[in-house]
Amino acid sequence: MQKGFVAYNNEQKSLEAETEGIKNSQTLIQKAMNWFSARSMFVVAYGTGCGAIEMPPVFTSRYDIERLGVVGVATPRQADIMIVSGYCSLKTLRRVIRTYEQMSEPKYVIALGSCTINGGMYWDSYNTIKKLEEYIGVDMYVAGCMPRPEALIEGFVKLQESIRNNTIQPGYVKYREDYAYYQANQEKLLGKETQPVYEEDYAGMNLS
Ligand code: SF4
């Protein structure tokens, strides 16, 4: 009986050690994945509001953010970062939602400028939104009107740090898990057509 108990104990310990080993290697893989994600950011080439003017110097030779592993791409399906670079009219918001939903996970959003935080100087406008985070997941706000390129770079550095250290609660997870909340906000503002209906643009055209 005693022998059987010792054998059971030993087996249990070896199983625990094995599980611990798997956990450690998973942690190592996760750490590597986080590091790679932080150092290869593909930003969808899209701009709205005044911030669209501040972005080109960040991506070109003046500030050259490619040094930090940040590059632009033409399509949302290959991108993992979207910069919403200023005020969003209702018409623009539909495009922002469409673009955000087309991006695959993991994906992150940087909201640039006061207009995305509280409406900024358009706080009482009838056709611009006040808080971007009510409509899509937002991971980083960069305050200012308009933030300089250095501030946007600082935003990228902070985002990279939090991805690398796994201290971020990604907006896309919240968007996925709490979709009813976002959908209700979107519909309250935009009605049932929360995304542009491109099919209507082509109605009656022979595209074959
Ligand atoms: S925060 Fe200022 S600079 Fe940025 S979009 Fe709004 S008004 Fe323009």
Boltz pocket constraint, residues with backbone or C-beta under 6 A from the ligand:
constraints:
  - pocket:
      binder: B
      contacts: [[A, 48], [A, 49], [A, 50], [A, 51], [A, 85], [A, 86], [A, 87], [A, 112], [A, 113], [A, 114], [A, 115], [A, 116], [A, 119], [A, 120], [A, 121], [A, 144], [A, 145], [A, 146], [A, 147]]
      max_distance: 6.0
